[in-house]
């Protein structure tokens, strides 16, 4: 892939205030669901439909976990939670990432 193609989704992420690392992290979760469905010979969920469930799950976890001590990030999963704060913008960047990287979005 060319560098100019790679910068497209990253530029969009920065413009939307979304950390590119969070985009990659969330996509790995979608990819795991995709592989699992295919291995079980089931139809994988399309990215947009899966993402709705993912946001619901993440927001539910956040309400149960409570605030982080000293407002610091804990664990590899705590990037910046833009997927909860701005789900439409996040999905737009997530789909752009998948398209530019030629990853499945069914």
C-alpha positions, 0 to 999 in steps of 0.5 A, a space after each residue: 500500500 502506498 504511503 498516501 493511501 495509508 495517510 487517508 484514514 489517519 488524517 481523517 482520524 486526526 481530523 475527527 479527534 480519534 486516536 489511530 491506535 484505538 481504531 486499530 485496536 477496535 478493528 482487531 476485535 471485529 476481525 476476531 469476530 469475523 474469523 470466529 464466524 467464518 470458522 463456524 461456517 456462519 455469516 460474519 456480522 457487517 462492520 456497522 452492525 457489529 460496531 453498534 453492539 460493540 459500543 453498547 458493550 463498551 459503554 456498559 463496561 464503562 458504567 460498571 468500572 467507575 473512574 480510573 484512579 488519578 484519571 490515568 489509563 489502565 490496561 491496553 484497552 483504555 486508549 481514549 474511548 472515542 468509540 463511545 464518545 463519538 460513535 458515528 465519527 469513529 465508525 466512519 474512520 473504522 470503515 475508512 481504515 478497513 477499506 484502505 487496508 483492504 480488510 473485510 467489512 462484509 
